[in-house]
């Protein structure tokens, strides 16, 4: 712990996600052009990321530029302006290492500008283009209902349903030159001829003369006869009278400085072994989320999916809410209730692929036609082998209309506050990430393997979402770590606000399964948490739904396993296994939120250490709901230890609420001691001390800090209310001592100008705050004004890729090589 070495800055263009994939072949033939389509394409089964992989960074290889060019309509008069716009790439200024890939960024930016310009020319604007739901599907127009469907492969078409006894002979549709079928059903006696909540389907004859029935692509509700085995879904005309429509009462909450996200699945959110409803979630679960100081809810499985066990990732009806949990009005009630509690709501949107189902999904419109006349690519390029699902043709004009309109529909009709885009890795590359181990070499991201059509779609999508809702939050689920994913579109980036830091949970699972406590490497833990691109924001998490899918376990269950069935009562002393498990559960989640990113995510129930795993009802488990629910009774039972983990989770979020450390760019690690198993760092103006040693307690442990003054405990995992032993004094004042020469780091203690001494018990983490002279203490409520002033004192976020968490660690001989081996990061002074 000497102070003789210069600081090491983890600043390189590193990535914080990675899993290996099995490889699937891809066909990059874009097919023939069509008079009205822009020729674009690319996905994965959400729960199949079996392995984590190390990251080595190399940014000196020059790629070959041999991109497959889609056939596009070009407005020659605008080409010069487009090329000039594409040439100004702000992303190169953010990360100069991307200069060697300027041709790639220029090409895709040019493609984006071309596509957007064409949409504006022929549709008025991108925003108007994204209101396809006002034209397609069922809409009220002049004393009747007009139904439109894009189905260029159909030879004849009819509208059938309850309203005509499923006989479409009198309701034949007309086709225009673009393959859009239309019919108007006039009102009868002043009332709609198609009643609200009645079943409808699109019947059409395709090339071989066969008639098929399909659910309308733009349907807003779909149901199934629960009494019939494997019964097909039916489209439902949803147009409730004003008295039955939900009217939103509460405005959207303001965008927080940093999202603290509660990931939830409505269907499995109840204690009973059944599917829970939107209204039950709103009334019973939302108050729990608010009480634990989260500011954002992320809802999974909202889009209709006929197979419940797909976790909502095999979508069949993109504009319809999942009927298992209620109606569209019920979902609106949930979102309105969340807003009333100050909670923003994100939707898990799946535009990376679609269900392979024919009778009830979008795939039913594919009857062997050319890709220009389909939602999907043809051949191998249109099929994801691992997911058994279809892949969109993102270059198709009507596919763009469909997907962009889908985003606007959920934003405006249901008042969602943003999205979490699923399967982004699959969209980014023609290989979909299958059998790929992303090492951080930039040539892996920018080459002929890049699916530029999909990239352009995501740029359009992010531009649209932020144009419609400037305060929207859009998160990308990408395991590859591709640069510029979370930089603005106008810079040449893809435009997401955050990416998920997907390598973090993999590392925790690896440690819990394969390493003894004494084998835990502080350097490796630190590297895994801080190895990210600091010009692009990350959502950190220790575990999400992925980590508890059948075949794996929650972190709590990995730590305590069968002892959770018998050892969680406070009425008896805890066993060593339970004591260790509770201690490490708190430490893992706390160091993840404090060092892992600029936002935080937790999956429903994991905040209190939910046991076991997740397993949806399926044939293999006898269609059981036992593992597809949340046992709230565990945390609600006062004598069980789950309440301690829940209380600590609430305390973590409250700490960020009070001190805004997630939004702070000040992230300095001053000590990594492998022998002591201790990590000391600062985030914002808080000082954190993590003692991962399973046995050693250190009294008078010296820690470095930036600001001089008096420090006190802000959050202590060893506090009795959090299930600890209460060894750390909360009323103790820790006064700093100046270290070395001011302004000369090498003379300071661990390169920090001040220090103070603490008690650091084994398997304990403590956060310390600096007591202001006019402050009564951490427990005093801060006013909104004081909070605003505190935030204003934060340094402005740098836009350079070199902004990083600084690790101010005195290195022993050989440490430099160890750090470089872990990621080839530069050691900057």
ChimeraX attribute file (.defattr): number of C-alpha atoms within 10 A of each C-alpha:
attribute: neighborCount
match mode: 1-to-1
recipient: residues
	/A:1	14
	/A:2	15
	/A:3	21
	/A:4	17
	/A:5	17
	/A:6	18
	/A:7	23
	/A:8	22
	/A:9	21
	/A:10	27
	/A:11	23
	/A:12	24
	/A:13	27
	/A:14	26
	/A:15	28
	/A:16	29
	/A:17	29
	/A:18	26
	/A:19	24
	/A:20	20
	/A:21	21
	/A:22	16
	/A:23	14
	/A:24	17
	/A:25	14
	/A:26	18
	/A:27	15
	/A:28	21
	/A:29	14
	/A:30	20
	/A:31	14
	/A:32	11
	/A:33	16
	/A:34	18
	/A:35	11
	/A:36	14
	/A:37	19
	/A:38	24
	/A:39	24
	/A:40	28
	/A:41	28
	/A:42	35
	/A:43	34
	/A:44	29
	/A:45	19
	/A:46	16
	/A:47	16
	/A:48	15
	/A:49	18
	/A:50	10
	/A:51	13
	/A:52	21
	/A:53	16
	/A:54	18
	/A:55	24
	/A:56	18
	/A:57	21
	/A:58	16
	/A:59	15
	/A:60	12
	/A:61	12
	/A:62	12
	/A:63	17
	/A:64	12
	/A:65	14
	/A:66	10
	/A:67	16
	/A:68	16
	/A:69	15
	/A:70	20
	/A:71	16
	/A:72	20
	/A:73	16
	/A:74	13
	/A:75	11
	/A:76	9
	/A:77	8
	/A:78	13
	/A:79	14
	/A:80	10
	/A:81	13
	/A:82	18
	/A:83	17
	/A:84	11
	/A:85	15
	/A:86	21
	/A:87	17
	/A:88	15
	/A:89	19
	/A:90	16
	/A:91	25
	/A:92	20
	/A:93	15
	/A:94	18
	/A:95	19
	/A:96	15
	/A:97	17
	/A:98	21
	/A:99	14
	/A:100	17
	/A:101	21
	/A:102	17
	/A:103	15
	/A:104	22
	/A:105	23
	/A:106	19
	/A:107	18
	/A:108	21
	/A:109	29
	/A:110	22
	/A:111	22
	/A:112	24
	/A:113	22
	/A:114	21
	/A:115	22
	/A:116	17
	/A:117	19
	/A:118	20
	/A:119	19
	/A:120	15
	/A:121	12
	/A:122	10
	/A:123	13
	/A:124	12
	/A:125	14
	/A:126	24
	/A:127	19
	/A:128	14
	/A:129	19
	/A:130	22
	/A:131	18
	/A:132	20
	/A:133	21
	/A:134	14
	/A:135	15
	/A:136	21
	/A:137	21
	/A:138	23
	/A:139	17
	/A:140	17
	/A:141	14
	/A:142	10
	/A:143	14
	/A:144	18
	/A:145	18
	/A:146	18
	/A:147	22
	/A:148	24
	/A:149	21
	/A:150	23
	/A:151	22
	/A:152	20
	/A:153	19
	/A:154	23
	/A:155	16
	/A:156	18
	/A:157	26
	/A:158	23
	/A:159	26
	/A:160	22
	/A:161	20
	/A:162	15
	/A:163	15
	/A:164	15
	/A:165	8
	/A:166	15
	/A:167	14
	/A:168	18
	/A:169	12
	/A:170	10
	/A:171	15
	/A:172	17
	/A:173	22
	/A:174	15
	/A:175	19
	/A:176	10
	/A:177	9
	/A:178	15
	/A:179	16
	/A:180	16
	/A:181	22
	/A:182	20
	/A:183	19
	/A:184	20
	/A:185	17
	/A:186	18
	/A:187	15
	/A:188	11
	/A:189	7
	/A:190	9
	/A:191	11
	/A:192	17
	/A:193	15
	/A:194	23
	/A:195	15
	/A:196	13
	/A:197	16
	/A:198	15
	/A:199	22
	/A:200	24
	/A:201	25
	/A:202	22
	/A:203	24
	/A:204	23
	/A:205	17
	/A:206	21
	/A:207	13
	/A:208	8
	/A:209	11
	/A:210	9
	/A:211	15
	/A:212	17
	/A:213	21
	/A:214	22
	/A:215	27
	/A:216	31
	/A:217	27
	/A:218	25
	/A:219	23
	/A:220	23
	/A:221	26
	/A:222	29
	/A:223	19
	/A:224	17
	/A:225	11
	/A:226	11
	/A:227	7
	/A:228	8
	/A:229	7
	/A:230	10
	/A:231	10
	/A:232	15
	/A:233	21
	/A:234	23
	/A:235	27
	/A:236	24
	/A:237	23
	/A:238	20
	/A:239	19
	/A:240	13
	/A:241	8
	/A:242	8
	/A:243	7
	/A:244	9
	/A:245	14
	/A:246	16
	/A:247	12
	/A:248	14
	/A:249	11
	/A:250	14
	/A:251	11
	/A:252	19
	/A:253	18
	/A:254	14
	/A:255	16
	/A:256	16
	/A:257	15
	/A:258	21
	/A:259	21
	/A:260	25
	/A:261	25
	/A:262	28
	/A:263	23
	/A:264	23
	/A:265	22
	/A:266	25
	/A:267	24
	/A:268	24
	/A:269	25
	/A:270	21
	/A:271	16
	/A:272	15
	/A:273	17
	/A:274	16
	/A:275	18
	/A:276	20
	/A:277	21
	/A:278	28
	/A:279	21
	/A:280	17
	/A:281	22
	/A:282	19
	/A:283	14
	/A:284	13
	/A:285	19
	/A:286	20
	/A:287	15
	/A:288	11
	/A:289	22
	/A:290	18
	/A:291	13
	/A:292	19
	/A:293	21
	/A:294	26
	/A:295	25
	/A:296	28
	/A:297	27
	/A:298	24
	/A:299	19
	/A:300	21
	/A:301	23
	/A:302	27
	/A:303	25
	/A:304	25
	/A:305	29
	/A:306	25
	/A:307	15
	/A:308	18
	/A:309	14
	/A:310	16
	/A:311	21
	/A:312	23
	/A:313	31
	/A:314	30
	/A:315	30
	/A:316	29
	/A:317	26
	/A:318	28
	/A:319	25
	/A:320	26
	/A:321	24
	/A:322	28
	/A:323	21
	/A:324	21
	/A:325	20
	/A:326	15
	/A:327	21
	/A:328	21
	/A:329	18
	/A:330	20
	/A:331	23
	/A:332	21
	/A:333	22
	/A:334	22
	/A:335	28
	/A:336	26
	/A:337	21
	/A:338	25
	/A:339	24
	/A:340	15
	/A:341	17
	/A:342	18
	/A:343	28
	/A:344	28
	/A:345	28
	/A:346	26
	/A:347	24
	/A:348	24
	/A:349	24
	/A:350	24
	/A:351	23
	/A:352	26
	/A:353	28
	/A:354	28
	/A:355	25
	/A:356	21
	/A:357	19
	/A:358	16
	/A:359	17
	/A:360	26
	/A:361	24
	/A:362	25
	/A:363	22
	/A:364	19
	/A:365	28
	/A:366	20
	/A:367	16
	/A:368	13
	/A:369	17
	/A:370	17
	/A:371	23
	/A:372	27
	/A:373	24
	/A:374	24
	/A:375	28
	/A:376	29
	/A:377	30
	/A:378	23
	/A:379	13
	/A:380	16
	/A:381	24
	/A:382	23
	/A:383	25
	/A:384	25
	/A:385	18
	/A:386	16
	/A:387	19
	/A:388	17
	/A:389	23
	/A:390	28
	/A:391	28
	/A:392	29
	/A:393	29
	/A:394	30
	/A:395	28
	/A:396	27
	/A:397	20
	/A:398	22
	/A:399	22
	/A:400	24
	/A:401	19
	/A:402	22
	/A:403	21
	/A:404	25
	/A:405	25
	/A:406	21
	/A:407	24
	/A:408	23
	/A:409	20
	/A:410	21
	/A:411	20
	/A:412	12
	/A:413	10
	/A:414	19
	/A:415	20
	/A:416	26
	/A:417	29
	/A:418	24
	/A:419	25
	/A:420	23
	/A:421	20
	/A:422	22
	/A:423	24
	/A:424	28
	/A:425	23
	/A:426	26
	/A:427	30
	/A:428	29
	/A:429	27
	/A:430	24
	/A:431	25
	/A:432	27
	/A:433	27
	/A:434	23
	/A:435	13
	/A:436	17
	/A:437	20
	/A:438	25
	/A:439	21
	/A:440	26
	/A:441	18
	/A:442	24
	/A:443	18
	/A:444	19
	/A:445	19
	/A:446	26
	/A:447	19
	/A:448	19
	/A:449	21
	/A:450	21
	/A:451	25
	/A:452	31
	/A:453	27
	/A:454	24
	/A:455	26
	/A:456	26
	/A:457	24
	/A:458	26
	/A:459	25
	/A:460	21
	/A:461	24
	/A:462	24
	/A:463	21
	/A:464	19
	/A:465	23
	/A:466	17
	/A:467	13
	/A:468	14
	/A:469	16
	/A:470	12
	/A:471	16
	/A:472	22
	/A:473	24
	/A:474	23
	/A:475	25
	/A:476	23
	/A:477	21
	/A:478	25
	/A:479	26
	/A:480	27
	/A:481	28
	/A:482	22
	/A:483	23
	/A:484	23
	/A:485	25
	/A:486	22
	/A:487	22
	/A:488	19
	/A:489	23
	/A:490	17
	/A:491	19
	/A:492	25
	/A:493	22
	/A:494	25
	/A:495	25
	/A:496	27
	/A:497	20
	/A:498	24
	/A:499	28
	/A:500	24
	/A:501	33
	/A:502	26
	/A:503	27
	/A:504	25
	/A:505	24
	/A:506	22
	/A:507	19
	/A:508	19
	/A:509	20
	/A:510	12
	/A:511	16
	/A:512	15
	/A:513	11
	/A:514	11
	/A:515	12
	/A:516	10
	/A:517	17
	/A:518	13
	/A:519	12
	/A:520	17
	/A:521	18
	/A:522	21
	/A:523	17
	/A:524	14
	/A:525	18
	/A:526	18
	/A:527	20
	/A:528	27
	/A:529	24
	/A:530	27
	/A:531	27
	/A:532	26
	/A:533	27
	/A:534	26
	/A:535	21
	/A:536	22
	/A:537	23
	/A:538	24
	/A:539	26
	/A:540	30
	/A:541	27
	/A:542	28
	/A:543	25
	/A:544	19
	/A:545	19
	/A:546	17
	/A:547	21
	/A:548	22
	/A:549	19
	/A:550	14
	/A:551	9
	/A:552	15
	/A:553	21
	/A:554	24
	/A:555	28
	/A:556	23
	/A:557	20
	/A:558	17
	/A:559	24
	/A:560	23
	/A:561	17
	/A:562	12
	/A:563	15
	/A:564	21
	/A:565	11
	/A:566	8
	/A:567	19
	/A:568	21
	/A:569	16
	/A:570	13
	/A:571	10
	/A:572	9
	/A:573	11
	/A:574	17
	/A:575	13
	/A:576	9
	/A:577	15
	/A:578	21
	/A:579	20
	/A:580	17
	/A:581	23
	/A:582	26
	/A:583	24
	/A:584	23
	/A:585	25
	/A:586	29
	/A:587	20
	/A:588	20
	/A:589	25
	/A:590	25
	/A:591	20
	/A:592	26
	/A:593	26
	/A:594	25
	/A:595	22
	/A:596	27
	/A:597	28
	/A:598	24
	/A:599	24
	/A:600	26
	/A:601	25
	/A:602	24
	/A:603	22
	/A:604	23
	/A:605	20
	/A:606	24
	/A:607	25
	/A:608	24
	/A:609	27
	/A:610	24
	/A:611	26
	/A:612	21
	/A:613	19
	/A:614	23
	/A:615	21
	/A:616	21
	/A:617	18
	/A:618	13
	/A:619	8
	/A:620	9
	/A:621	12
	/A:622	8
	/A:623	11
	/A:624	15
	/A:625	18
	/A:626	18
	/A:627	19
	/A:628	23
	/A:629	24
	/A:630	21
	/A:631	18
	/A:632	17
	/A:633	11
	/A:634	19
	/A:635	21
	/A:636	12
	/A:637	12
	/A:638	13
	/A:639	14
	/A:640	16
	/A:641	25
	/A:642	27
	/A:643	21
	/A:644	24
	/A:645	25
	/A:646	21
	/A:647	18
	/A:648	25
	/A:649	23
	/A:650	19
	/A:651	20
	/A:652	24
	/A:653	20
	/A:654	17
	/A:655	19
	/A:656	17
	/A:657	20
	/A:658	17
	/A:659	22
	/A:660	22
	/A:661	26
	/A:662	26
	/A:663	21
	/A:664	20
	/A:665	19
	/A:666	21
	/A:667	21
	/A:668	24
	/A:669	28
	/A:670	26
	/A:671	24
	/A:672	24
	/A:673	17
	/A:674	16
	/A:675	10
	/A:676	15
	/A:677	22
	/A:678	21
	/A:679	23
	/A:680	26
	/A:681	26
	/A:682	24
	/A:683	22
	/A:684	22
	/A:685	19
	/A:686	24
	/A:687	24
	/A:688	25
	/A:689	23
	/A:690	25
	/A:691	24
	/A:692	27
	/A:693	22
	/A:694	17
	/A:695	12
	/A:696	14
	/A:697	16
	/A:698	16
	/A:699	11
	/A:700	11
	/A:701	12
	/A:702	17
	/A:703	22
	/A:704	26
	/A:705	28
	/A:706	17
	/A:707	16
	/A:708	15
	/A:709	18
	/A:710	18
	/A:711	21
	/A:712	21
	/A:713	24
	/A:714	21
	/A:715	20
	/A:716	26
	/A:717	30
	/A:718	23
	/A:719	19
	/A:720	13
	/A:721	16
	/A:722	23
	/A:723	22
	/A:724	18
	/A:725	13
	/A:726	15
	/A:727	14
	/A:728	20
	/A:729	13
	/A:730	14
	/A:731	8
	/A:732	12
	/A:733	16
	/A:734	18
	/A:735	15
	/A:736	20
	/A:737	16
	/A:738	19
	/A:739	20
	/A:740	17
	/A:741	11
	/A:742	12
	/A:743	11
	/A:744	12
	/A:745	20
	/A:746	19
	/A:747	18
	/A:748	21
	/A:749	25
	/A:750	31
	/A:751	29
	/A:752	25
	/A:753	24
	/A:754	22
	/A:755	23
	/A:756	20
	/A:757	15
	/A:758	22
	/A:759	16
	/A:760	25
	/A:761	23
	/A:762	21
	/A:763	28
	/A:764	25
	/A:765	26
	/A:766	24
	/A:767	24
	/A:768	21
	/A:769	19
	/A:770	22
	/A:771	17
	/A:772	11
	/A:773	9
	/A:774	6
	/A:775	11
	/A:776	10
	/A:777	16
	/A:778	17
	/A:779	9
	/A:780	8
	/A:781	11
	/A:782	15
	/A:783	10
	/A:784	9
	/A:785	9
	/A:786	12
	/A:787	15
	/A:788	11
	/A:789	11
	/A:790	13
	/A:791	18
	/A:792	10
	/A:793	10
	/A:794	16
	/A:795	11
	/A:796	10
	/A:797	13
	/A:798	13
	/A:799	15
	/A:800	18
	/A:801	23
	/A:802	19
	/A:803	19
	/A:804	23
	/A:805	24
	/A:806	21
	/A:807	26
	/A:808	26
	/A:809	25
	/A:810	23
	/A:811	19
	/A:812	11
	/A:813	8
	/A:814	8
	/A:815	13
	/A:816	15
	/A:817	10
	/A:818	13
	/A:819	19
	/A:820	14
	/A:821	13
	/A:822	17
	/A:823	22
	/A:824	19
	/A:825	22
	/A:826	16
	/A:827	16
	/A:828	13
	/A:829	10
